[in-house]
């Protein structure tokens, strides 16, 4: 700003000076040349005076540009060196992958990682597959002694305890315990996870509940054998427990007083005595509903129990039970032998083999072919249907019946008709 003011002042002075000279005398050609020459010199000096500082600035700017150029070149040089190093690394990596041993090791590592991942996924699936175990839906199963891991897995799938028997078997094989699964009675929730089922089968005592089914018609010896096979008792313990319950309850016999059904106990509370006492108590409770019919009956309560046990052994079809009960009552009324072979089979424990003539004499009081009246005790456990049939038989005058190979019942009123049925249906 100051330079421009000086220049303006100088120009103004020059113009005034020229005006005075031109006024004082008229310029000649020589004067004009001198004036022009002088103006050129003055103009050159002014231009030189104004260019010097600008020239220094340009030199400084040029130097800075050179420095920036050098800096940029250095940076580019470092980048180029970095790229060269990266290129050299890439080339090195490429040569590394060409090594066949390295490729084989890498493939093995990848395969192991994939296998571990699949195992983890399978384990998570096996431990979480299915419904909530606290849902309250349970299933009782019995695994017999000598069962293979494969048969156990199939049973678990059939009963709905595991989703897939094959997957459970694979889980057991992976754990290395396919030969270490225990036989016994178990109480599982439906759709259980593989881990909890496996742990229970590895340690039978981990099952907190014991469930025992007393099948209708089975006798005390059969129940004792079943419990022993399941490793719940020592053979003979249930027979002793049943005798003890008989004495404590002042019963004249125990066979027939056990009500068939399913009984569940806490593992700590289970004992052969507890099972025997519970099944007899269940019978007592059942009889309370029949108090009036029993009082009105011509038979004693013990006779009703014996008849019900015979009916139970003669058929498992509830529809046939009232008919068979009435046949027994009809023959008792006529004072004829009952002719029920099941009583002889009970006395001899010969349930599956054919009976021979000598068997009837050996059965003594239980030989109802020749002996009149009822046997001295019941011949097996009683179910609710058989008990109901003994108290409410169907009314008819038939004295004979037989079952064909299909289990169909064929009645007869006379012995001759009975022989004809034997000829026709057997």
C-alpha positions as CSV (number, residue, x, y, z in Angstrom):
1,X,0.0,0.0,0.0
2,X,2.8,2.4,0.9
3,X,4.7,1.7,-2.3
4,X,1.6,2.5,-4.4
5,X,1.2,5.8,-2.6
6,X,4.9,6.7,-3.2
7,X,4.5,5.8,-6.9
8,X,1.4,8.0,-7.2
9,X,3.2,10.9,-5.5
10,X,6.2,10.5,-7.8
11,X,4.0,10.4,-10.9
12,X,2.1,13.6,-9.7
13,X,5.4,15.4,-9.2
14,X,6.6,14.4,-12.6
15,X,3.4,15.6,-14.3
16,X,3.7,19.0,-12.6
17,X,7.3,19.3,-13.6
18,X,6.5,18.5,-17.2
19,X,3.7,21.0,-17.2
20,X,6.0,23.8,-15.9
21,X,8.8,22.9,-18.4
22,X,6.3,22.8,-21.3
23,X,4.9,26.1,-20.2
24,X,8.3,27.9,-19.8
25,X,9.5,27.0,-23.3
26,X,8.4,25.1,-26.2
27,X,10.4,21.8,-26.5
28,X,12.6,21.2,-29.5
29,X,13.2,17.8,-31.2
30,X,16.3,17.4,-29.2
31,X,14.6,18.3,-26.1
32,X,11.9,15.9,-26.9
33,X,14.5,13.1,-27.4
34,X,16.2,13.9,-24.1
35,X,12.9,14.0,-22.3
36,X,11.9,10.6,-23.8
37,X,15.3,9.1,-23.0
38,X,15.1,10.5,-19.5
39,X,11.6,9.0,-19.1
40,X,12.8,5.6,-20.2
41,X,15.7,5.7,-17.7
42,X,13.4,6.8,-14.9
43,X,10.9,4.2,-15.8
44,X,13.6,1.5,-15.9
45,X,14.9,2.5,-12.5
46,X,11.5,2.5,-11.0
47,X,10.8,-0.9,-12.5
48,X,14.1,-2.3,-11.2
49,X,13.3,-0.8,-7.8
50,X,10.0,-2.5,-7.6
51,X,11.2,-5.9,-9.1
52,X,13.9,-6.6,-6.5
53,X,11.8,-7.6,-3.5
54,X,9.4,-9.6,-5.8
55,X,12.4,-11.5,-7.2
56,X,13.5,-12.5,-3.7
57,X,10.0,-13.7,-2.9
58,X,10.0,-15.8,-6.0
59,X,13.3,-17.3,-5.2
60,X,12.0,-18.2,-1.7
61,X,8.9,-19.7,-3.1
62,X,10.9,-21.6,-5.6
63,X,13.2,-22.9,-2.9
64,X,10.1,-24.0,-0.9
65,X,8.7,-25.7,-3.9
66,X,12.0,-27.5,-4.4
67,X,11.9,-28.6,-0.7
68,X,8.3,-29.9,-1.1
69,X,9.3,-31.7,-4.3
70,X,12.2,-33.3,-2.5
71,X,9.9,-34.3,0.4
72,X,7.3,-35.7,-1.9
73,X,10.0,-37.6,-3.9
74,X,11.3,-39.0,-0.6
75,X,7.8,-40.1,0.5
76,X,7.2,-41.6,-2.9
77,X,10.5,-43.3,-2.7
78,X,9.6,-44.8,0.7
79,X,6.2,-46.0,-0.7
80,X,7.9,-47.6,-3.6
81,X,10.3,-49.3,-1.3
82,X,7.3,-50.5,0.7
83,X,5.6,-51.8,-2.4
84,X,8.7,-53.6,-3.4
85,X,8.9,-55.2,0.0
86,X,5.2,-56.3,-0.2
87,X,5.8,-57.6,-3.6
88,X,8.8,-59.5,-2.3
89,X,6.6,-60.9,0.6
90,X,3.9,-61.9,-1.8
91,X,6.4,-63.7,-3.9
92,X,7.8,-65.4,-0.8
93,X,4.3,-66.5,0.3
94,X,3.5,-67.8,-3.2
95,X,6.7,-69.9,-3.0
96,X,5.7,-71.1,0.5
97,X,2.4,-72.5,-0.7
98,X,4.1,-74.4,-3.5
99,X,5.7,-76.7,-0.9
100,X,3.6,-80.0,-0.9
101,X,4.4,-80.8,2.7
102,X,3.0,-77.4,3.8
103,X,-0.1,-78.0,1.7
104,X,-0.6,-81.4,3.3
105,X,-0.2,-80.1,6.9
106,X,-2.5,-77.2,6.1
107,X,-5.2,-79.6,4.8
108,X,-4.9,-81.8,7.9
109,X,-5.3,-78.8,10.2
110,X,-8.4,-77.6,8.3
111,X,-9.9,-81.1,8.5
112,X,-9.3,-81.3,12.2
113,X,-10.9,-77.9,12.7
114,X,-13.9,-79.0,10.7
115,X,-14.2,-82.2,12.6
116,X,-14.0,-80.4,16.0
117,X,-16.7,-78.0,14.8
118,X,-19.0,-80.8,13.8
119,X,-18.5,-82.6,17.1
120,X,-19.2,-79.4,19.0
121,X,-22.4,-78.8,17.0
122,X,-23.5,-82.5,17.5
123,X,-22.8,-82.3,21.2
124,X,-24.8,-79.1,21.5
125,X,-27.6,-80.6,19.5
126,X,-27.5,-83.8,21.6
127,X,-27.5,-81.9,24.8
128,X,-30.3,-79.5,23.8
129,X,-32.4,-81.5,21.4
130,X,-36.0,-82.0,22.4
131,X,-38.5,-80.5,25.0
132,X,-38.0,-79.0,28.4
133,X,-37.1,-81.9,30.8
134,X,-39.1,-80.2,33.5
135,X,-42.3,-80.4,31.5
136,X,-43.7,-83.2,33.7
137,X,-44.1,-85.8,30.9
138,X,-42.2,-89.0,32.0
139,X,-41.8,-92.5,30.7
140,X,-40.8,-95.6,32.6
141,X,-38.7,-98.3,30.9
142,X,-37.0,-101.5,31.9
143,X,-33.7,-102.4,30.3
144,X,-33.1,-106.2,30.7
145,X,-29.8,-107.6,31.7
146,X,-27.6,-108.4,28.6
147,X,-29.1,-105.7,26.4
148,X,-26.7,-104.3,23.8
149,X,-26.2,-100.6,23.3
150,X,-27.9,-100.9,19.9
151,X,-31.1,-102.5,21.4
152,X,-31.1,-99.9,24.2
153,X,-30.9,-97.1,21.7
154,X,-33.8,-98.6,19.7
155,X,-35.9,-98.9,22.9
156,X,-35.2,-95.3,23.9
157,X,-36.4,-94.1,20.4
158,X,-39.5,-96.4,20.4
159,X,-40.5,-95.0,23.8
160,X,-40.0,-91.4,22.8
161,X,-37.2,-90.8,25.3
162,X,-34.7,-89.8,22.7
163,X,-35.3,-88.2,19.3
164,X,-33.0,-90.6,17.4
165,X,-31.7,-94.0,18.5
166,X,-29.0,-93.9,15.9
167,X,-27.7,-90.5,17.1
168,X,-27.8,-91.6,20.7
169,X,-25.8,-94.8,19.8
170,X,-23.2,-92.5,18.0
171,X,-23.0,-90.4,21.1
172,X,-22.4,-93.5,23.3
173,X,-19.8,-94.8,20.9
174,X,-18.0,-91.4,20.9
175,X,-18.0,-91.6,24.7
176,X,-16.5,-95.1,24.6
177,X,-19.2,-96.5,26.9
178,X,-21.2,-98.8,24.6
179,X,-20.5,-101.8,26.8
180,X,-21.0,-100.0,30.1
181,X,-24.7,-99.2,30.0
182,X,-26.6,-100.7,33.0
183,X,-29.7,-102.8,33.0
184,X,-32.5,-101.8,35.3
185,X,-35.6,-99.6,35.7
186,X,-35.5,-96.0,34.7
187,X,-37.8,-93.0,34.7
188,X,-37.1,-90.5,31.9
189,X,-38.7,-87.4,30.6
190,X,-39.9,-87.7,27.0
191,X,-37.4,-86.3,24.4
192,X,-34.6,-86.2,26.9
193,X,-31.1,-84.9,25.9
194,X,-28.5,-87.6,25.1
195,X,-26.2,-86.5,27.9
196,X,-28.7,-86.9,30.8
197,X,-29.9,-90.3,29.4
198,X,-26.3,-91.5,29.0
199,X,-25.4,-90.5,32.6
200,X,-28.5,-92.3,34.0
201,X,-27.6,-95.5,32.1
202,X,-24.0,-95.3,33.2
203,X,-25.1,-95.0,36.8
204,X,-28.4,-96.7,37.6
205,X,-28.5,-95.1,41.0
206,X,-28.8,-91.7,39.4
207,X,-32.5,-92.6,38.5
208,X,-34.4,-91.1,41.4
209,X,-37.6,-93.0,40.9
210,X,-38.3,-96.7,40.9
211,X,-41.4,-97.9,39.1
212,X,-42.6,-101.5,39.4
213,X,-45.5,-103.0,37.5
214,X,-47.3,-105.9,39.0
215,X,-49.0,-107.6,36.1
216,X,-52.5,-108.9,36.6
217,X,-52.4,-112.6,37.2
218,X,-48.7,-112.8,38.2
219,X,-48.0,-114.7,41.4
220,X,-45.7,-113.6,44.2
221,X,-42.9,-115.9,43.0
222,X,-43.1,-114.2,39.6
223,X,-42.9,-110.8,41.1
224,X,-39.9,-111.8,43.2
225,X,-38.1,-113.1,40.1
226,X,-38.9,-109.9,38.2
227,X,-37.5,-107.7,41.0
228,X,-34.4,-109.8,41.3
229,X,-33.7,-109.6,37.5
230,X,-33.9,-105.9,37.7
231,X,-31.3,-106.0,40.5
232,X,-33.8,-104.3,42.9
233,X,-33.8,-107.2,45.5
234,X,-32.0,-110.4,46.4
235,X,-34.1,-113.4,45.2
236,X,-36.6,-114.4,47.9
237,X,-36.8,-111.0,49.6
238,X,-40.2,-110.1,48.2
239,X,-41.7,-113.5,49.1
240,X,-40.5,-112.9,52.7
241,X,-41.9,-109.4,52.6
242,X,-45.3,-110.6,51.4
243,X,-45.5,-113.1,54.2
244,X,-44.6,-110.4,56.7
245,X,-47.4,-108.2,55.4
246,X,-49.9,-111.1,55.6
247,X,-49.1,-111.7,59.3
248,X,-49.2,-108.0,60.2
249,X,-52.6,-107.6,58.5
250,X,-54.0,-110.9,60.0
251,X,-54.7,-112.4,56.6
252,X,-55.2,-116.2,56.2
253,X,-53.3,-116.1,52.9
254,X,-51.5,-113.4,50.8
255,X,-51.7,-114.7,47.3
256,X,-54.6,-112.8,45.6
257,X,-54.5,-109.9,48.0
258,X,-52.0,-107.9,45.9
259,X,-53.8,-105.6,43.5
260,X,-52.2,-105.5,40.1
261,X,-51.0,-102.1,38.8
262,X,-48.0,-99.8,38.6
263,X,-46.3,-98.5,41.7
264,X,-43.8,-95.8,41.9
265,X,-41.4,-95.1,44.8
266,X,-38.6,-92.7,45.6
267,X,-35.4,-94.7,45.3
268,X,-34.6,-94.1,49.0
269,X,-38.0,-95.3,50.0
270,X,-38.2,-98.5,47.9
271,X,-38.0,-101.9,49.6
272,X,-39.7,-105.3,48.9
273,X,-41.8,-104.7,52.0
274,X,-42.9,-101.3,50.8
275,X,-44.1,-102.8,47.5
276,X,-45.9,-105.7,49.1
277,X,-47.6,-103.5,51.7
278,X,-48.5,-100.8,49.1
279,X,-50.1,-103.3,46.7
280,X,-52.2,-104.9,49.6
281,X,-53.3,-101.5,50.8
282,X,-54.4,-100.7,47.2
283,X,-56.6,-103.8,47.3
284,X,-58.1,-102.7,50.6
285,X,-58.9,-99.3,49.1
286,X,-60.4,-100.9,46.0
287,X,-62.7,-103.1,48.1
288,X,-64.1,-100.1,49.9
289,X,-66.1,-99.3,46.8
290,X,-67.7,-102.9,46.9
291,X,-68.6,-102.9,50.5
292,X,-72.3,-103.3,50.0
293,X,-72.1,-106.0,47.3
294,X,-69.7,-107.9,49.5
295,X,-72.0,-107.8,52.5
296,X,-75.0,-108.8,50.4
297,X,-73.0,-111.7,48.7
298,X,-73.3,-115.3,49.9
299,X,-69.6,-115.5,49.7
300,X,-67.0,-114.3,52.2
301,X,-64.5,-111.6,51.2
302,X,-61.7,-114.2,51.0
303,X,-63.8,-116.4,48.7
304,X,-64.4,-113.4,46.4
305,X,-60.6,-112.8,46.3
306,X,-59.9,-116.4,45.4
307,X,-62.6,-116.4,42.7
308,X,-61.3,-113.1,41.3
309,X,-57.8,-114.5,41.1
310,X,-59.0,-117.6,39.2
311,X,-61.0,-115.4,36.7
312,X,-57.9,-113.3,36.2
313,X,-55.8,-116.4,35.3
314,X,-58.4,-117.8,33.0
315,X,-58.6,-114.8,30.7
316,X,-57.2,-111.4,30.1
317,X,-60.3,-110.2,28.2
318,X,-62.5,-108.1,30.5
319,X,-65.6,-108.9,28.4
320,X,-65.2,-112.7,29.2
321,X,-64.6,-112.3,32.9
322,X,-68.2,-111.9,34.1
323,X,-69.2,-115.1,32.1
324,X,-66.3,-117.2,33.6
325,X,-67.1,-115.9,37.1
326,X,-70.7,-117.1,36.7
327,X,-69.5,-120.6,35.5
328,X,-67.5,-120.9,38.7
329,X,-70.5,-119.9,40.8
330,X,-72.8,-122.3,38.9
331,X,-70.5,-125.3,39.5
332,X,-70.1,-124.3,43.2
333,X,-73.8,-124.3,43.5
334,X,-74.0,-127.8,42.0
335,X,-71.1,-128.9,44.2
336,X,-69.1,-130.0,41.2
337,X,-65.4,-129.7,40.7
338,X,-64.4,-126.4,39.1
339,X,-62.1,-128.1,36.5
340,X,-59.8,-125.0,36.3
341,X,-56.3,-126.1,35.3
342,X,-54.8,-122.8,36.3
343,X,-55.0,-123.9,40.0
344,X,-52.9,-126.9,39.2
345,X,-50.4,-124.8,37.2
346,X,-50.1,-122.4,40.2
347,X,-49.4,-125.2,42.6
348,X,-46.7,-126.7,40.4
349,X,-45.4,-123.3,39.0
350,X,-45.9,-124.9,35.6
351,X,-47.4,-122.0,33.6
352,X,-46.0,-122.7,30.1
353,X,-45.6,-126.4,29.8
354,X,-48.4,-128.9,28.9
355,X,-50.0,-130.5,31.9
356,X,-49.8,-134.3,32.3
357,X,-52.1,-136.7,34.3
358,X,-49.7,-137.0,37.1
359,X,-49.6,-133.2,37.6
360,X,-53.2,-133.2,38.9
361,X,-52.5,-135.7,41.7
362,X,-49.3,-133.8,42.6
363,X,-51.2,-130.5,43.0
364,X,-53.3,-131.9,45.9
365,X,-55.6,-129.2,47.2
366,X,-55.2,-127.1,44.1
367,X,-56.4,-130.0,41.9
368,X,-59.8,-128.6,41.0
369,X,-60.4,-131.4,38.4
370,X,-61.1,-133.8,41.2
371,X,-61.4,-131.7,44.3
372,X,-64.7,-129.9,44.9
373,X,-64.9,-126.3,46.1
374,X,-62.4,-123.5,46.0
375,X,-58.6,-123.8,46.3
376,X,-57.2,-122.8,49.7
377,X,-55.7,-119.5,48.4
378,X,-55.8,-117.2,45.5
379,X,-53.5,-118.1,42.6
380,X,-52.2,-114.7,41.5
381,X,-52.7,-111.0,41.7
382,X,-56.0,-109.5,40.8
383,X,-56.9,-106.6,38.5
384,X,-59.9,-104.3,38.9
385,X,-61.8,-106.0,36.1
386,X,-61.5,-109.4,37.6
387,X,-62.6,-108.2,41.0
388,X,-65.6,-106.5,39.5
389,X,-66.5,-109.7,37.6
390,X,-66.3,-111.8,40.8
391,X,-68.8,-109.4,42.5
392,X,-71.0,-108.8,39.4
393,X,-71.0,-112.0,37.3
394,X,-73.3,-112.4,34.3
395,X,-76.3,-114.6,34.9
396,X,-76.5,-117.8,32.8
397,X,-76.6,-121.6,33.3
398,X,-73.5,-122.6,31.4
399,X,-71.1,-125.1,33.1
400,X,-68.3,-125.4,30.6
401,X,-66.2,-123.2,28.3
402,X,-63.0,-123.4,26.3
403,X,-60.8,-121.0,24.4
404,X,-59.7,-121.6,20.8
405,X,-56.3,-120.7,19.3
406,X,-57.5,-117.2,18.8
407,X,-58.7,-116.7,22.3
408,X,-62.4,-116.9,21.5
409,X,-64.6,-118.3,24.2
410,X,-66.9,-121.2,23.4
411,X,-69.5,-122.1,26.2
412,X,-71.4,-125.3,26.7
413,X,-74.2,-126.3,29.1
414,X,-73.5,-130.1,29.1
415,X,-70.4,-132.2,29.0
416,X,-71.4,-133.6,25.6
417,X,-71.6,-130.1,24.1
418,X,-68.2,-129.4,25.6
419,X,-66.7,-132.5,24.0
420,X,-68.1,-131.3,20.6
421,X,-66.5,-127.9,21.1
422,X,-63.2,-129.6,21.8
423,X,-63.5,-131.6,18.6
424,X,-64.5,-128.5,16.6
425,X,-62.3,-125.8,18.0
426,X,-59.2,-127.5,19.3
